[in-house]
Every structure is written in structure tokens, then in C-alpha cells.
Amino acid sequence: MGNDGGSIPRRDELVKTKKKPEKVDKDYELQARWHHCTITQQTLQLPIVGCELGKLYNKDAIIEYLLDKESFDNCSHIRGLKDVKELKLAINPAYKDNESKRLTADTYYDHQDSRFICPIVGFEMNGRYRFCFLWSCACVLSERALKEIPTKKCPSCNKEYTDNDIIVINGDAEDAEKLQSKMQERRLAAKKDKIKKRKIQEVDVASLHKSIVKNSDKAAPKVRKVDSNVNDSVIYGAASATKDVMDKNDLKPKSKTFKSIFITSGPTKSKRDTAHWVTYDPYNL
């Protein structure tokens, strides 16, 4: 039964069985989703933005994607910067101490630590706990913190929100379906509001145009119509009568003060206006 030298082969060497699918380590999967950008797979760096489906991105990567949309295929639902929110994250003060241990040997390093925490409960944002952010104010909180507070106000900034504003970060397939429906409802509502605003603006412009036309009609001077039956002799007679009146006014004697306005020399001229030996001007008559 031996092949060479009396060695006996085992069953797994003779019979080839189907290989089991490789299991991905859960810790590495969580670290990849919560510590790396969804587009470029690079480490998340501030400023960090989140989309309506709960994915995390570097803001620089989103800007590069918007400039060249053909380079990436995993974020087609993002049409512009209005479809993402810059997240307000609370820094974990214990992360710096653990970061110093990365470069030192023979020391324990916790791979599940996170740079950010929930500002209310203090949970680390590493995937072990469910986190979400509010679309209305972009504050990042743990799901437990929102459940413990009964009011619909953000515990971090005290801004009101609705259930439609809650976006679960890196949720499961069920969460992704809910977020997809919320995104469609939000965009339909935004379109309706835009149409309403456009109609209101059109009505305002039309009413303003009508008011301007009315005011212009009121302010326009009334032109007196000349009767076509009036003879030219009547018009000539009226004009000559006015001329005679003006001529009579010119023949009336004028006062000295009135005459002094038009006289530049003579006895009515003051002494200070006459020239002396310094300011003599032969043209000053």
C-alpha cells in the first residue's frame, strides 16, 4: 500500500474535498468599515462626511469623486455636496495614549479602540455599538443615547429632529433598505418644496409687475387734447396778447437795486470791487 519506502498516505492526501469558504475575521472587517473611507479605503481623516446610506468618507475623496465620477462606482447615489453631511465627532481622549503604543514593542495594543466616542454615553465608535448621526444637525451619537432621551431634541446641540433624520452608520442589510426608502422620501419632499417655492416666486413677480403697471399709469401726466375746431386766428391772437403784456412790463421803471444787478461799473459799484495799484486790471471796466 505504500508509495515509496513503506509510507502510508492519508485520506486527505488521496481524496480531494471542497474547500470551505474563508471566513473573514470580524475584527478586521469592523476596522475596515469604521476606520477607512468607503471610496478610497484610506484611513479616515478629519473632516469626515456621511451619506444618506450611513457610509463614512473622507471629504477630499468626495470632492475628487464629484470632479471625476467615472473613477468610482460605489457611491452613485451622491450627486453633490448637498447629499452628504460633515459629521460633528467627539474626540476620544484615551486614543492618544494607545496610539503611542503602536510603535513600541512588547506592549499590549487594543485594536478595537477608536478615535471618536459618543459624547453622551462614552461608547467608542468602533462597530461594537450601534452609532447614528442626525441629518438635521450632523451630530454623531450612539443609538442608546437617543433611546434614553425621550424628547426629539439632539442631546448634543439641542436641535429638534424627526425619526426620518436618524441615519444608522454602517448598518446591516435591513438598515440599508430603511435608509434607502428614507433617502427617496427625503428627496421627493425636497423636490415638492422646490416646486412650491418656484410657484410662489412666479406669483410674486406677476403681482409686482401688475403693481408697477398700475403705478406707472397713475404717475403718467395727462396730456391736454387740443380741439381741432379752434381757428389759427384765435391762437395767434392769444399769443400776441401775451406779448403785449410782456412788453408793457419791460417799459415800467425799474428800481436802483434791480439795475445794480446788471451794472458792473459806475456809482453803484462798491469800493471793495474796484481795483487798486496792486490788483489793477485794465479790463476791469
Disulfide bonds with the S-S distance in Angstrom:
none
